[in-house]
Amino acid sequence: MICRYLFLALAALAAFAGCGGTATQVTPPPPGAQKKLYYVVQNLGSLGGRGCCQGPTLNNDIGWVDGESNLPGNKTYHPFLWRNGVMLDLGTLGGPHANVGGMNDHGIVTVGGSDTGTPDPLGEDFCGYGTHQTCLSFIWDRGKRTRLPTLGGNNNDVADVNNNGLVVAFAETKVRDRSCVPPQVLDYEGFTWESATKKIHQVLPPLKGDTVSEASGINERGDTVGYSGVCGPIFSIGISYHAVLWKRGGPIDLGNLGGTIANNAYWINNHDQVVGASALRGNKTAHAFLWQNGAMSDLGVLPGDHLSSAGGINNAGQIVGESCKSVADYPHDCRMFIWENGAMTDLNTLVRPASSLHLIHWGGINQHGDIVGQAYDRATGVSVPFLAIRCDPKDLLPKACTQGAH
C-alpha cells in the first residue's frame, strides 16, 4: 500500500496539528469493558539494519506480513515478506529503496515505489525518497516479478491487490500540469490492473474540477478508495481535497469532517465501510473517520491527543489507526488504537504480557483481527515492525496466545 506516502502525510499533519484547534475527546470504555481481550505482540526483526521502516506493515489471512526494513548500515531500505518467522528481501528495480503495497491470500505481493537507478527525466521525486529517480512498481508472485504500466508518464506506484487478483495502483499521465506543486510536473490517476491478463481494467478518474486521483485500497468486489485533488507531491496534505470511493470506476465524494484538505480514504472492507482521515474545520488538525451508509463519522482521538488517522478495517468492522499528540516527535508521540463496538482503545493497554514495544503507527488488520504496524522498542531505542495476535477468550485461541510474547 502507499505506506510511505501515508507516513509522510501524517507526519505533516502532526506538524500542523500544533498550530491550534481543539479535538473532540472520546470517552474511554468503562473499566473492564475489554478485560478479556488481549494481544500478544511479536517483534518481526529486520533485514540487518537498525530500525524497521518508513512505513508500516500489512498482513493477510494466511499469516504473512510485509513491510520495509533497513539494510546493514541504515542508509537504504528494502521491502520484505515475512513468512513462518523468516524475513525475505523482495529487492528493488535497481535503485536503493523500495517499499511494499498490499498482498492477497494467494501469495501475490505488490511492491511499489521502487527506485530504478535512472534519473527522472523531469526531475520529479515521485517515490518521495529524495533520490529523484524514476519510480516504478511490480507484482511479486512466488518469486516472479511483473512490472506495472504507467498511464503515459514516467512513474507509477502500487497500493493493494484483492483475492481476485485485481491490483489497485496509480500512475502518471502524459499531461503536463502548469499548476503542479514542484517537483511534480505530470498529472496522475488511479487505476486497476488485472494480474491474470496483465491489462489495465479501469482508470479511476478524479472528481469533476480536480486534476489528479490516487487509489489506495480495494475490496473483493473491486470497489476502490483514495483521494481526488490537485497535482503535487503525492504525500502533501494540501492536495488531497476529497476522500473518494470508486464504484464501477465512477468517483463518489465521501464528504469531510469540516476541513478542505487532508481528506483521504485509505481502506475499504467488503461491506463498503471506508476508513481514513479528514481535516476538521479550519484545517488545523485531522481525525480518523468511518464512512458507511452514505455518511462520514468522526472517530475522535484518544484522551489528551489532537490528531488521528484510521488505516485499516476488516469485515467485522474492527478498525485500526493511530492517535497522536501535537508535538514534533511524530510518530513516537502516537499510540495505535483499535476501534470496535463504538469505542476507541489504546492498543498498548491490551498487550499481554507487558512488552518493551510501544505500538505507534498503523499498518493493517486481517479478518482474524490480528494487527501489524510499527512499534518503538524502548529497550533498544529503534523502530521495529510488529505482529499483534488477537486473543479473545470467546474464540478458539491461537497457539501464540498461550505461549506468550516472542
PANU-375566 format. One line per 4 residues: number of its first residue (from 1); their letters; for each residue x, y, z of C-alpha. Coordinates in nm, 4 decimals, padded with zeros to 6 digits. Layout:
# PANU-375566
NUM) a) X Y Z; ...
This chain:
# PANU-375566
1) micr) 00.0000 00.0000 00.0000; 00.1055 00.3620 -00.0212; 00.2572 00.3211 00.3212; 00.5418 00.5602 00.2517
5) ylfl) 00.3061 00.8381 00.1432; 00.0673 00.7876 00.4329; 00.3560 00.8048 00.6786; 00.4865 01.1319 00.5323
9) alaa) 00.1411 01.2839 00.5033; 00.0607 01.2055 00.8652; 00.3947 01.3493 00.9714; 00.2950 01.6725 00.8015
13) laaf) -00.0445 01.6589 00.9693; 00.1238 01.6198 01.3063; 00.3199 01.9359 01.2378; 00.0173 02.1474 01.1535
17) agcg) -00.1811 01.9968 01.4421; 00.0366 02.2021 01.6732; -00.0945 02.5231 01.5166; -00.4071 02.5178 01.7277
21) gtat) -00.7573 02.3801 01.7132; -00.9438 02.1611 01.9536; -01.0265 01.7967 01.9297; -01.3271 01.6048 02.0488
25) qvtp) -01.2294 01.3843 02.3405; -01.3527 01.0283 02.3252; -01.4853 00.8819 02.6463; -01.2809 00.5713 02.7265
29) pppg) -01.4676 00.2430 02.7605; -01.5841 00.1532 03.1114; -01.3290 -00.0277 03.3307; -01.3215 -00.3941 03.2418
33) aqkk) -01.5186 -00.3471 02.9194; -01.2486 -00.5314 02.7235; -01.0806 -00.7032 03.0156; -01.0938 -01.0426 02.8475
37) lyyv) -00.9496 -00.9307 02.5169; -00.5723 -00.9058 02.4785; -00.2965 -00.9158 02.2175; 00.0352 -01.0979 02.2119
41) vqnl) 00.2982 -00.8935 02.0292; 00.5914 -01.0215 01.8251; 00.8924 -00.8211 01.7018; 00.9425 -00.9287 01.3389
45) gslg) 01.3089 -00.8285 01.3193; 01.4925 -00.6617 01.0305; 01.6980 -00.7163 00.7161; 02.0146 -00.6373 00.9071
49) grgc) 01.9729 -00.2693 00.9874; 01.8601 -00.0869 01.2976; 01.5106 00.0481 01.2702; 01.2461 -00.1017 01.0510
53) cqgp) 01.0538 00.1236 00.8414; 00.9492 00.4452 00.6865; 00.6077 00.2961 00.6513; 00.4044 00.0317 00.8368
57) tlnn) 00.3488 -00.3327 00.7520; 00.0446 -00.5198 00.6188; -00.0883 -00.8686 00.6806; -00.3125 -01.1199 00.5074
61) digw) -00.5233 -01.4089 00.6328; -00.2616 -01.6826 00.5845; -00.0152 -01.5399 00.8347; 00.2110 -01.3418 00.6017
65) vdge) 00.3349 -00.9917 00.6821; 00.5045 -00.7402 00.4547; 00.6785 -00.4106 00.5201; 01.0079 -00.2254 00.4852
69) snlp) 01.3329 -00.2718 00.6745; 01.6697 -00.1001 00.6830; 01.9655 -00.2884 00.5414; 02.3023 -00.3046 00.7229
73) gnkt) 02.4396 00.0482 00.7535; 02.0888 00.2003 00.7778; 02.1277 00.4020 00.4569; 01.8825 00.2088 00.2406
77) yhpf) 01.5688 00.0081 00.2994; 01.4020 -00.2719 00.1079; 01.0592 -00.4349 00.1134; 01.0306 -00.7660 00.2962
81) lwrn) 00.7924 -01.0586 00.3116; 00.7745 -01.2345 00.6497; 00.6588 -01.5966 00.6481; 00.6870 -01.8515 00.9280
85) gvml) 00.9407 -01.6389 01.1135; 01.1654 -01.5819 00.8099; 01.2088 -01.2368 00.6505; 01.2657 -01.2402 00.2734
89) dlgt) 01.4159 -00.9361 00.0954; 01.1985 -00.8608 -00.2103; 01.4556 -00.6230 -00.3579; 01.4205 -00.3162 -00.5810
93) lggp) 01.4191 -00.2321 -00.9516; 01.7800 -00.1193 -00.9486; 01.7816 00.1752 -00.7100; 01.8497 00.1953 -00.3371
97) hanv) 01.4948 00.1983 -00.1960; 01.1559 00.0338 -00.2388; 00.8520 -00.0383 -00.0250; 00.5533 -00.2708 -00.0257
101) ggmn) 00.1885 -00.2242 -00.1031; -00.0532 -00.4982 -00.0045; -00.0936 -00.8696 -00.0660; -00.3679 -01.1227 -00.1049
105) dhgi) -00.4251 -01.4706 00.0346; -00.2879 -01.6427 -00.2778; 00.0687 -01.5204 -00.2367; 00.0681 -01.2133 -00.4615
109) vtvg) 00.2565 -00.9209 -00.3066; 00.2623 -00.5690 -00.4519; 00.5973 -00.3883 -00.4375; 00.5722 -00.0186 -00.5098
113) gsdt) 00.7696 00.2991 -00.5087; 01.0930 00.1387 -00.6217; 01.3903 00.3491 -00.7232; 01.5163 00.2267 -01.0607
117) gtpd) 01.8654 00.3782 -01.0659; 01.7627 00.6021 -01.3574; 01.7270 00.9786 -01.3012; 01.3742 01.1059 -01.3541
121) plge) 01.3724 01.2864 -01.6914; 01.1650 01.5732 -01.5486; 01.3476 01.5963 -01.2162; 01.0457 01.4679 -01.0253
125) dfcg) 01.0636 01.2782 -00.6950; 00.7604 01.0524 -00.7342; 00.8947 00.7946 -00.4887; 00.9408 01.0607 -00.2220
129) ygth) 01.2867 00.9397 -00.1196; 01.4751 01.2498 -00.2295; 01.6633 01.0443 -00.4903; 01.4752 01.1933 -00.7907
133) qtcl) 01.4930 00.8598 -00.9713; 01.2248 00.7121 -01.1926; 00.9807 00.5318 -00.9621; 00.8146 00.2068 -01.0740
137) sfiw) 00.6357 -00.0912 -00.9238; 00.5987 -00.4649 -00.9661; 00.3948 -00.7643 -00.8583; 00.5817 -01.0418 -00.6764
141) drgk) 00.4256 -01.3858 -00.7218; 00.6220 -01.6886 -00.5993; 00.9477 -01.5175 -00.6801; 00.8437 -01.3924 -01.0248
145) rtrl) 00.8256 -01.0171 -01.0904; 00.5802 -00.8454 -01.3246; 00.6090 -00.4707 -01.3758; 00.3035 -00.2460 -01.3765
149) ptlg) 00.2392 00.0037 -01.6571; 00.2112 00.3801 -01.6360; -00.0676 00.5867 -01.7912; 00.1681 00.7522 -02.0359
153) gnnn) 00.4037 00.9213 -01.7910; 00.7290 00.8089 -01.6314; 00.6302 00.6871 -01.2830; 00.3816 00.4676 -01.1021
157) dvad) 00.3144 00.3187 -00.7606; 00.1042 00.0251 -00.6442; -00.1268 00.0047 -00.3459; -00.3026 -00.3289 -00.2983
161) vnnn) -00.4356 -00.6492 -00.4580; -00.7543 -00.8400 -00.3789; -00.8103 -01.2157 -00.3802; -00.9415 -01.1999 -00.7376
165) glvv) -00.6006 -01.0737 -00.8498; -00.7230 -00.7205 -00.9204; -00.4473 -00.4719 -00.8399; -00.5076 -00.1090 -00.7461
169) afae) -00.2347 00.1396 -00.8380; -00.1765 00.4942 -00.9641; 00.0483 00.6355 -01.2327; 00.1455 00.9467 -01.4192
173) tkvr) -00.0356 01.0501 -01.7345; 00.1109 01.2430 -02.0280; -00.0477 01.5684 -01.9102; 00.1963 01.8420 -01.8094
177) drsc) 00.0141 02.0451 -01.5464; 00.1412 02.4006 -01.5006; -00.0442 02.4207 -01.1711; 00.1501 02.1233 -01.0227
181) vppq) 00.3313 02.1864 -00.6978; 00.7040 02.1236 -00.7704; 00.8859 01.8961 -00.8166; 00.5828 01.7198 -00.9657
185) vldy) 00.5251 01.8045 -01.3344; 00.2800 01.5444 -01.4687; -00.0722 01.4670 -01.3535; -00.1508 01.1171 -01.2235
189) egft) -00.4567 00.8972 -01.1813; -00.5527 00.5766 -01.0060; -00.6268 00.2579 -01.1985; -00.6958 -00.1118 -01.1533
193) wesa) -00.4921 -00.3797 -01.3297; -00.5688 -00.7467 -01.3860; -00.2853 -00.9753 -01.2799; -00.4241 -01.2613 -01.4912
197) tkki) -00.4429 -01.0727 -01.8224; -00.1762 -00.8151 -01.7344; -00.4016 -00.5425 -01.8683; -00.5455 -00.2238 -01.7211
201) hqvl) -00.9014 -00.2918 -01.6043; -01.0247 00.0610 -01.5288; -00.8829 00.4103 -01.4931; -01.0139 00.5835 -01.1791
205) pplk) -01.0752 00.9482 -01.2692; -01.0727 01.2439 -01.0292; -01.3895 01.4247 -00.9307; -01.5102 01.6997 -01.1596
209) gdtv) -01.2979 02.0093 -01.1063; -00.9967 01.8173 -00.9746; -00.6922 01.7192 -01.1799; -00.5475 01.4078 -01.0125
213) seas) -00.6570 01.0947 -00.8292; -00.4740 00.8396 -00.6182; -00.6125 00.4993 -00.5187; -00.5041 00.3130 -00.2071
217) gine) -00.7472 00.0357 -00.1101; -00.9639 -00.2263 -00.2826; -01.2186 -00.4843 -00.1671; -01.3174 -00.8186 -00.3188
221) rgdt) -01.5840 -00.6588 -00.5418; -01.3277 -00.4246 -00.6918; -01.4592 -00.1124 -00.5180; -01.1644 00.1172 -00.4535
225) vgys) -01.0864 00.4184 -00.2347; -00.8366 00.7020 -00.2278; -00.8411 01.0757 -00.2909; -00.9129 01.3316 -00.5617
229) gvcg) -00.7408 01.6672 -00.5679; -00.4780 01.8811 -00.7352; -00.1338 01.7975 -00.8708; 00.1638 01.7947 -00.6372
233) pifs) 00.3873 01.5621 -00.4363; 00.1615 01.2690 -00.3533; 00.2364 01.2807 00.0198; 00.1449 01.6511 00.0502
237) igis) -00.1564 01.7197 00.2741; -00.2505 02.0233 00.0671; -00.3527 01.8334 -00.2462; -00.5994 01.5692 -00.1192
241) yhav) -00.9218 01.7704 -00.1338; -01.1714 01.4848 -00.1372; -01.1879 01.1327 00.0045; -01.3288 00.9172 -00.2757
245) lwkr) -01.4928 00.5799 -00.3328; -01.4916 00.4446 -00.6883; -01.7740 00.2003 -00.7677; -01.7618 00.0524 -01.1176
249) ggpi) -01.4991 00.3170 -01.1913; -01.7182 00.6168 -01.1052; -01.5972 00.8506 -00.8260; -01.8153 00.9240 -00.5222
253) dlgn) -01.7222 01.2112 -00.2898; -01.7336 01.0773 00.0681; -01.7542 01.4235 00.2235; -01.5356 01.5551 00.5054
257) lggt) -01.5262 01.6475 00.8739; -01.5298 02.0194 00.8009; -01.1850 02.0742 00.6511; -01.0914 02.1393 00.2905
261) iann) -00.7576 01.9492 00.2736; -00.6043 01.6268 00.4074; -00.9156 01.4281 00.3148; -00.8139 01.0750 00.2202
265) aywi) -00.9750 00.7316 00.2243; -00.7213 00.4568 00.2995; -00.9073 00.1274 00.3296; -01.2370 -00.0403 00.2432
269) nnhd) -01.3904 -00.3707 00.3531; -01.6358 -00.5960 00.1703; -01.9343 -00.4115 00.3206; -01.8171 -00.0829 00.1645
273) qvvg) -01.7234 00.0579 00.5034; -01.4399 00.3041 00.4449; -01.1822 00.4492 00.6839; -00.9301 00.7282 00.6513
277) asal) -00.8529 01.0772 00.7801; -01.0163 01.4141 00.7276; -00.9250 01.7648 00.8390; -01.1567 01.9434 01.0806
281) rgnk) -01.2969 02.2896 01.0194; -01.0117 02.5389 00.9965; -00.7639 02.2737 00.8718; -00.5667 02.2809 01.1979
285) taha) -00.5890 01.9099 01.2693; -00.7443 01.5911 01.1324; -00.9379 01.2973 01.2741; -00.9931 00.9368 01.1781
289) flwq) -01.3251 00.8704 01.0095; -01.5587 00.5835 00.9323; -01.7814 00.6202 00.6253; -02.0791 00.3893 00.5924
293) ngam) -02.4309 00.4086 00.4523; -02.3537 00.7408 00.2866; -02.2364 00.9233 00.5994; -01.8943 01.0049 00.7484
297) sdlg) -01.8468 00.9709 01.1262; -01.5689 01.1297 01.3315; -01.3937 00.8603 01.5374; -01.2213 01.1236 01.7521
301) vlpg) -00.8919 01.0750 01.9353; -00.7603 00.9059 02.2479; -00.7783 01.1270 02.5595; -00.5173 01.4043 02.5510
305) dhls) -00.4442 01.3738 02.1777; -00.5242 01.6073 01.8874; -00.4654 01.4109 01.5691; -00.5800 01.0703 01.4496
309) sagg) -00.5985 00.8583 01.1371; -00.7595 00.5225 01.0581; -00.5794 00.2932 00.8170; -00.7447 -00.0477 00.8259
313) inna) -01.0860 -00.2086 00.8669; -01.1824 -00.5747 00.8391; -01.5182 -00.7273 00.7545; -01.6137 -00.7397 01.1241
317) gqiv) -01.5860 -00.3602 01.1361; -01.2766 -00.3582 01.3585; -01.0676 -00.0504 01.2805; -00.7002 00.0201 01.3466
321) gesc) -00.5341 00.3574 01.3423; -00.3184 00.5933 01.5418; -00.3873 00.8830 01.7767; -00.1173 01.1456 01.8311
325) ksva) -00.0303 01.4476 02.0421; 00.0510 01.7823 01.8779; 00.4273 01.7580 01.9233; 00.7122 01.7376 01.6744
329) dyph) 00.8309 01.3866 01.7588; 00.5995 01.2073 01.5169; 00.5277 00.9186 01.5192; 00.6813 00.8405 01.8582
333) dcrm) 00.4227 01.0608 02.0277; 00.1470 00.8397 01.8785; -00.0446 00.5407 02.0066; -00.2100 00.2778 01.7925
337) fiwe) -00.5768 00.2218 01.8620; -00.8342 -00.0464 01.7993; -01.1896 00.0789 01.7417; -01.4785 -00.1591 01.7784
341) ngam) -01.8296 -00.1574 01.9221; -01.8250 00.2215 01.9189; -01.5173 00.2590 02.1416; -01.1568 00.3603 02.0690
345) tdln) -00.8978 00.1857 02.2875; -00.5223 00.2347 02.3131; -00.3863 -00.0915 02.1721; -00.0886 -00.0709 02.4090
349) tlvr) -00.3207 -00.1197 02.7063; -00.4318 -00.4567 02.5669; -00.0864 -00.6124 02.5195; -00.0208 -00.9155 02.7434
353) pass) 00.2298 -00.9831 02.8858; 00.3947 -00.6435 02.9248; 00.6257 -00.5589 02.6354; 00.9083 -00.3132 02.5663
357) lhli) 00.7331 -00.2344 02.2371; 00.5231 00.0825 02.2225; 00.2815 00.0414 01.9301; 00.2748 00.3696 01.7403
361) hwgg) 00.1950 00.3502 01.3675; -00.0811 00.1536 01.1968; -00.0290 -00.0988 00.9271; -00.3286 -00.3265 00.8808
365) inqh) -00.5774 -00.5677 01.0347; -00.6780 -00.9024 00.8868; -01.0078 -01.0887 00.9105; -00.8918 -01.2700 01.2263
369) gdiv) -00.8339 -00.9337 01.3985; -00.4550 -00.9687 01.4030; -00.2789 -00.6343 01.3655; 00.0535 -00.5228 01.2183
373) gqay) 00.2366 -00.1931 01.2230; 00.5355 -00.0058 01.3566; 00.6471 -00.0036 01.7195; 00.9117 00.1827 01.9142
377) drat) 01.1272 -00.0546 02.1186; 01.2010 00.1207 02.4470; 01.4718 -00.1350 02.5243; 01.6801 -00.0634 02.2117
381) gvsv) 01.5626 00.2815 02.1054; 01.4761 00.1735 01.7489; 01.1588 00.1244 01.5489; 01.0573 -00.2295 01.4580
385) pfla) 00.7773 -00.3992 01.2645; 00.5383 -00.5968 01.4845; 00.2611 -00.8525 01.4625; -00.0086 -00.8448 01.7331
389) ircd) -00.2097 -01.1664 01.7639; -00.5663 -01.1146 01.8840; -00.6529 -01.3303 02.1847; -01.0238 -01.3297 02.2606
393) pkdl) -01.1445 -01.5977 02.5045; -01.4775 -01.6041 02.3192; -01.2933 -01.7563 02.0231; -01.0592 -02.0503 01.9770
397) lpka) -00.7263 -01.9050 02.0934; -00.4278 -01.9188 01.8577; -00.1220 -02.1062 01.9838; 00.0668 -01.7779 02.0290
401) ctqg) -00.1839 -01.6702 02.2946; -00.0770 -01.9494 02.5275; 00.2946 -01.9207 02.4513; 00.3279 -01.5515 02.5385
405) ah) 00.5247 -01.2827 02.3584; 00.8055 -01.3775 02.1187
